[in-house]
Amino acid sequence: MTSSDEKPVLLFDGVCNLCNRWVNFVIDRDPQAQVMFAPLQSDAAAKLLDKHKLDRNALDTVVLIDRGDVYRRSDAVLHVAAYLRGPVRMIRIGWIVPRRLRDALYDLVAGKRYRWFGKRSECRVPEPGIKDRFLEMSPPDAKGG
């Protein structure tokens, strides 16, 4: 496992099918394995959220932590695109759209993501070939019993 201070870390809702598809999309287009991942429900994410004074209970957004900077919602999506290969990098043109409009669209999709894309009963368990891209996976309250 690589330190979260060395590489960007994308925190995502681990039970959200859309969010898991986004993670797969990023993995497929990041052949140099620059971006790390952690479900928002994990202990690793809780520690990062606490470190950056973010709400642990805000599971309705994607968060990117990169070199100490925190990006949320549409900013996180656009920032991640800088690490990807291929034509998908073109989505970075989204920076020209005012954040208020980008985040309004983001919030609309985030609010309906379970209804439109479904929900898992548990956070994803990464496959062996990509397991090293995920920070430690235990849920935050698993230690207490």
C-alpha positions as CSV (number, residue, x, y, z in Angstrom):
1,M,0.0,0.0,0.0
2,T,1.3,3.4,-0.9
3,S,1.0,6.3,1.4
4,S,-2.0,8.6,0.7
5,D,0.4,11.6,1.0
6,E,2.4,10.4,-2.1
7,K,-0.5,9.8,-4.6
8,P,-3.9,11.3,-5.1
9,V,-6.6,9.4,-3.3
10,L,-10.2,9.3,-4.6
11,L,-12.7,8.7,-1.8
12,F,-16.0,7.3,-3.1
13,D,-19.3,5.8,-1.8
14,G,-18.4,2.1,-1.7
15,V,-21.9,0.8,-2.0
16,C,-22.9,3.0,-4.9
17,N,-22.9,1.2,-8.3
18,L,-22.3,4.5,-10.2
19,C,-19.4,5.4,-7.9
20,N,-17.9,1.9,-8.4
21,R,-18.3,2.2,-12.1
22,W,-16.4,5.6,-11.9
23,V,-13.6,3.9,-10.0
24,N,-13.4,1.2,-12.7
25,F,-13.4,3.8,-15.4
26,V,-10.5,5.7,-13.7
27,I,-8.5,2.4,-13.1
28,D,-8.9,1.5,-16.8
29,R,-7.6,4.9,-18.0
30,D,-4.8,5.3,-15.4
31,P,-2.3,2.6,-16.5
32,Q,0.5,4.2,-14.4
33,A,-1.6,3.7,-11.3
34,Q,-1.3,7.3,-10.2
35,V,-4.7,7.4,-8.4
36,M,-5.4,5.5,-5.2
37,F,-8.9,4.7,-3.9
38,A,-10.8,4.2,-0.6
39,P,-14.5,3.8,0.0
40,L,-15.9,6.7,2.1
41,Q,-17.1,4.0,4.6
42,S,-13.6,2.7,5.3
43,D,-11.3,3.5,8.2
44,A,-8.7,4.8,5.7
45,A,-11.2,7.4,4.4
46,A,-12.3,8.3,7.9
47,K,-8.7,9.1,8.8
48,L,-8.2,11.2,5.7
49,L,-11.5,13.0,6.2
50,D,-10.6,13.8,9.8
51,K,-7.2,15.0,8.8
52,H,-8.7,17.4,6.4
53,K,-11.6,18.4,8.7
54,L,-14.3,17.0,6.4
55,D,-17.6,15.4,7.5
56,R,-17.3,11.6,7.8
57,N,-21.0,11.3,7.2
58,A,-21.1,13.1,3.9
59,L,-21.3,10.0,1.7
60,D,-23.1,11.8,-1.1
61,T,-20.0,13.1,-2.8
62,V,-16.7,12.0,-4.3
63,V,-13.6,13.5,-2.6
64,L,-10.2,13.7,-4.1
65,I,-7.2,14.5,-1.9
66,D,-4.2,15.4,-3.9
67,R,-0.9,16.8,-2.4
68,G,-2.8,18.1,0.6
69,D,-5.5,19.8,-1.5
70,V,-9.1,18.7,-1.3
71,Y,-11.5,18.6,-4.2
72,R,-15.2,17.7,-3.9
73,R,-18.1,17.0,-6.3
74,S,-17.5,18.2,-9.9
75,D,-14.0,19.6,-9.0
76,A,-12.9,16.2,-7.9
77,V,-14.2,14.6,-11.2
78,L,-12.5,17.2,-13.3
79,H,-9.2,17.1,-11.3
80,V,-9.0,13.2,-11.6
81,A,-9.3,13.6,-15.4
82,A,-5.8,15.1,-15.4
83,Y,-4.4,11.7,-14.4
84,L,-6.2,9.8,-17.2
85,R,-5.1,8.7,-20.6
86,G,-6.9,9.1,-23.9
87,P,-9.8,11.2,-25.1
88,V,-11.4,11.2,-21.7
89,R,-9.0,14.0,-20.7
90,M,-11.2,16.2,-22.8
91,I,-13.8,16.4,-19.9
92,R,-11.3,18.8,-18.3
93,I,-12.9,21.4,-20.5
94,G,-15.6,21.3,-17.9
95,W,-13.6,23.8,-15.9
96,I,-15.1,26.6,-18.2
97,V,-18.6,25.8,-16.8
98,P,-19.2,27.7,-13.5
99,R,-18.8,25.5,-10.5
100,R,-22.3,26.4,-9.3
101,L,-23.8,24.9,-12.5
102,R,-21.4,21.9,-12.5
103,D,-22.2,21.1,-8.9
104,A,-26.0,21.5,-9.4
105,L,-25.8,18.7,-12.1
106,Y,-23.5,16.7,-9.9
107,D,-25.9,17.0,-6.9
108,L,-28.9,16.0,-9.1
109,V,-27.1,12.8,-10.2
110,A,-25.7,12.1,-6.7
111,G,-29.2,12.5,-5.1
112,K,-30.7,9.9,-7.5
113,R,-27.7,7.6,-7.9
114,Y,-29.1,4.7,-5.9
115,R,-32.5,4.9,-7.7
116,W,-30.9,5.2,-11.1
117,F,-27.9,2.9,-10.8
118,G,-28.6,0.7,-7.7
119,K,-26.8,0.0,-4.5
120,R,-24.6,-2.8,-3.2
121,S,-25.2,-4.4,0.1
122,E,-21.5,-4.0,1.0
123,C,-18.5,-2.0,-0.1
124,R,-16.6,-3.5,-3.0
125,V,-13.7,-5.8,-2.4
126,P,-11.0,-5.0,-5.0
127,E,-9.8,-7.8,-7.3
128,P,-6.3,-9.1,-6.6
129,G,-4.9,-7.3,-9.7
130,I,-5.9,-3.9,-8.4
131,K,-6.0,-4.4,-4.6
132,D,-2.8,-2.4,-4.2
133,R,-4.6,0.6,-5.6
134,F,-7.0,0.6,-2.6
135,L,-6.1,2.0,0.9
136,E,-6.8,-0.2,3.9
137,M,-10.4,-1.4,3.7
138,S,-11.8,-2.2,7.2
139,P,-14.9,-0.2,8.2
140,P,-14.4,2.4,10.8
141,D,-16.5,0.8,13.5
142,A,-15.3,-2.8,12.9
143,K,-12.8,-2.6,15.7
144,G,-15.4,-2.0,18.3
145,G,-17.3,-5.2,17.6
